[in-house]
Amino acid sequence: MPDPPEHLKELYHWDRTNHWHAFTQMAEYEPLVIEQADGVWMVDSHGRRLLDGASSMWCNVHGHNHPAINSAIEGQLHRVAHVTTLGMTSDTTVKLAKRLVDIVPTGLEHVFFSSDGSSANEVALKAAFQYWLQCDDPQPQKTRYLTFGQAYHGDTLGAASVGGIGKFHDLFQPLLFEVVRMPSPDSRRLPPGLAGEAAVRYFLDEVEEVLKEQADTLAAIVIEPMVQGAAGMVMQPPGFVRGLRELATRYDVLLIVDEVATGFGRTGSMFVCDAEGISPDFMTLGKGLTSGYLPMAATITTKKIWETFLGDSESGRALYHGHTFSGNPICAAAALASIDLFEEEQTLEKLPPKIERLGERLATLAEHPHVAHARQRGMIVAMDLVQDKQTGEPFPTKARVGQRVAEIALDHGVWLRPRANMTYAIPPLAISLEEIDLLMDAMTAGVQQATAAAQT
Ligand SMILES: Cc1ncc(COP(=O)(O)O)c(C=O)c1O
């Protein structure tokens, strides 16, 4: 990379010093500044075109700078930019609530808006807790949550409590509440020979053992369905979430399904809940809700739960939770336009060949001697990078193999989110077959070169 021109030197200095980046060790941070983006492509301050291989943190759906979403945002901007949802609202926000109810699984009818996935999960956790105090047969002892392994539900303290990623959450342990944590249902840790239905049964039996003992004190089960993203794209066998729904009902525990990352087509269907044929007690959405354009999230629940929150103003039954920008009309306009685009551009209908192409390219990479557990769910592909394929021994952390893959991919014009000892891609759904090839070419080069270098 050549030395940046003077104006960029100043910008980069501000970026290193005044701008504190999320999840970033600022002492090591090298500026990557995007000045323009169109479709799946971003252009950085050096004029490099970079394919957005991680959908700007798993949220871009229809591509950057989409004229329909831009125009919806502009149209709303000239009507009303913001009004609160505390006791009032905008017409656009109401329309979005209704539209969401129309597309989410049957039974989910009441939408609470917030601005990010973490908050959407906080709302679900608090509402589930409050439900057990207010339902017809109150059970105030139901105060705990069942969560899975290295779950990630966000960084606010409630969401972090039900999360389990040591690197992010351990430090804050004294601030977090206790949960019942189970190993993740992870196709990689099955006893040899178990697959399909048997694999699903194996993981569900583990859950049932815990429910038998502890359902009495559990308010809810919280799960990232099908794919635990931040854990490293840990994938569950299809059918697990369906079985979990059955268990939650049988043991009278609420089910919170966090579709913040999986929602809006990522795994091939609009929601994982659709593919699994279930309806949870709470579904949380974020990221792709506005096609990744603006911060908006939603917690959607059932009539049964909603009704327990109704009463007169003295009853104390209202959900005392809210955010200043909850339900912001500009965000709502972007979300409505994005949902329209799913129909107009036949976004889901166009996915099968893309999923197939990703799968073919992944299958080739899976043959590589340092690639293990190549895995895919819809538009998400991931693999572990191992020193020894037979034993699964990882590369030493200091070899920074996953990070090197991302650096090499960047040199090949593709932005991948760096991860230690693994790599993944989750491109915008709007990506073309040719662009998938460019993405997977860059990832392949990254894997080949980074693992070769780590060997020497
Ligand atoms: C499954 C899941 N839930 C919640 C969140 C948190 O969302 P946000 O970053 O918008 O707070 C994320 C973010 O990556 C996520 O992947």
PDBQT file of the ligand as one rigid body, heavy atoms in Angstrom, charges set to zero:
ROOT
HETATM    1  C1  LIG A 501     -27.429 -13.388  16.500  1.00  0.00    +0.000 C 
HETATM    2  C2  LIG A 501     -27.148 -11.986  16.906  1.00  0.00    +0.000 A 
HETATM    3  N1  LIG A 501     -27.905 -11.403  17.842  1.00  0.00    +0.000 NA
HETATM    4  C3  LIG A 501     -27.703 -10.137  18.235  1.00  0.00    +0.000 A 
HETATM    5  C4  LIG A 501     -26.682  -9.384  17.702  1.00  0.00    +0.000 A 
HETATM    6  C5  LIG A 501     -26.447  -7.995  18.185  1.00  0.00    +0.000 C 
HETATM    7  O1  LIG A 501     -26.924  -7.089  17.261  1.00  0.00    +0.000 OA
HETATM    8  P1  LIG A 501     -26.386  -5.563  17.307  1.00  0.00    +0.000 P 
HETATM    9  O2  LIG A 501     -24.938  -5.618  16.966  1.00  0.00    +0.000 OA
HETATM   10  O3  LIG A 501     -27.218  -4.873  16.284  1.00  0.00    +0.000 OA
HETATM   11  O4  LIG A 501     -26.625  -5.071  18.688  1.00  0.00    +0.000 OA
HETATM   12  C6  LIG A 501     -25.876  -9.953  16.713  1.00  0.00    +0.000 A 
HETATM   13  C7  LIG A 501     -24.773  -9.161  16.119  1.00  0.00    +0.000 C 
HETATM   14  O5  LIG A 501     -23.902  -9.651  15.467  1.00  0.00    +0.000 OA
HETATM   15  C8  LIG A 501     -26.101 -11.284  16.319  1.00  0.00    +0.000 A 
HETATM   16  O6  LIG A 501     -25.326 -11.878  15.414  1.00  0.00    +0.000 OA
ENDROOT
TORSDOF 0
